[in-house]
Amino acid sequence: MSKRALAPFAQSSAENSPSSPEAYDLGVESVSSTAAASALLDRVWEDLDIRPAGAADHLATAGAVPLPSRLATSELAWSSVRAAGLLGGIPAPPDPGRVAVAYRSERVLTIDRIAPSVWAPLSGFWRTRDGWVRTHANYPHHEAALLHALDLSAGATASTLEAVAGERSSDDLITAIVGAGGLAVTVSPERPDHDRVLRDTPLLELHRIPGPPAHGRLDGSDAQPLRGIRVLDLTRVIAGPVCTRTLALLGADVLRVDPPELSEPEWLHLDTGHGKRSVVLDARTERFHDLAARADVVVLGYRPSSLARLGITPEALLSQHPSLVVAALSAWGHDRPERAGFDSLVQAESGIAIVESADGLRPGVLPAQALDHSAGYLLAAAVVAALRRRDGEGGGWTVRTSLRRIAAELLGMPRGDEPQAPREIDTAAHVSTFDVDGRRVTTARPALPGLEFTPPRRWGRDQPRW
């Protein structure tokens, strides 16, 4: 556990604030890169009971991913992308610079040459009377809940929230915000014993459910191994969309489904929507179940309790469609079904924010939303493994992981005392520009080598059909 004390400091609401789309400062990790990457990939192959050719190659490049961090963020990022690439039949290793840009994709995203604002003013760290809390208010309904909980008017500023937070205890503030349906956690030290217990569980839980042979099989194409595979995407906010974007990149037909009552920020969808079609559809309708009946994969990214209320848990889906592969991603794990969360909140509560404190006083953050991105690539790797095993063994398959489980893995990897000095990286070679219904959209290029994205489509503009 870090012995760095968390003392009072000036509040900053920005996490990973956007910089120039042309270049930004990065650093290079200096921990035992080869050993860390090898151990993580070995864990993935063990969990999935599969070891692709080339699994032990190129590990020395893992530490070259320029993501400055005390924790092994570089190795986590490289290995997660490498796992998805190897299982997708890509022998070439990922380019370290490309991985860094992909993990910080919101920093190079522009829409009509304008960088969108990606963090709401009321999302951030806030000093309380006895410690620190972290809030997430990027979605309007979460912001409304936070304002209601603290009796603040619409349009309240960061300064107002800072003043209110400073007058209350952390527990009082969290109880009020969460009780009103908002999102907030206490900034906590890491708990090594708890993390060791989590690391005793699979990083990727893969289970076979006895059932008939699949109606869709991998076609064996080296260029697009998932061509002909249909994926229903019920995810949002980076991790799940990165997973399904990766499946689309490997050739899958991906149909994203969002509920009518919950729109997605345009920038977020354009940043992760490459290669997918997007529909708005109630998951309780017969049309949705018709789509599920003809799918090969369903990827779930909502909290488990919400899925249970809709009747679309992995168990429910497999009882109706016994040859599906169902991948389930949550913030805190399926054993905490009612709890919602995001990468930034998991970083704060797991102890990462204290470990990454720049001065021993201020809570810090990872150089990217690395829990989200790594969960996305690792889940994509697990889906491909499940599809390959389904071809040989039949039946249905479930895959699970969580941001909190990824955090426990990261906290158990080798770490350094200090990140190395930042260096500048030219992002020009790592971005692509698309025309999306007349809008000029620039995004990060794929982290998987040798492949290129097809353009993202406008959110909710497609029809609910294969």
Secondary structure, 3 states (H helix, E strand, C coil): CCCCCCCCCCCCCCCCCCCCCCEEEECCCCCCHHHHHHHHHHHHHHHHCCCCCCCCCCHHHHHHCCCCCCCCHHHHHHHHHHHHHHHCCCCCCCCHHHHHHHHCHHHCCEECCECCCCCCCCCEEEECCCCEEEEECCCHHHHHHHHHHCCCCCCCCHHHHHHHHHCCCHHHHHHHHHHCCCEEEECCCCCHHHHHHHHCCCCCEEEEECCCCCCCCCCCCCCCCCCCCEEEEECCCCHHHHHHHHHHHCCCEEEEEECCCCCCCHHHHHHHCECEEEEECCCCCHHHHHHHHCCCEEEECCCHHHHHHHCCCHHHHHHHCCCCEEEEEECCCCCCCCCCCCHHHHHHHHCHHHHCCCCCCCCCCCCCCHHHHHHHHHHHHHHHHHHHHHHHHCCEEEEEEEHHHHHHHHHHCCCCCCCCCCEEEECHHHEEEEEECCEEEEEECCCCCCCCCCCECCCCCCCCCC
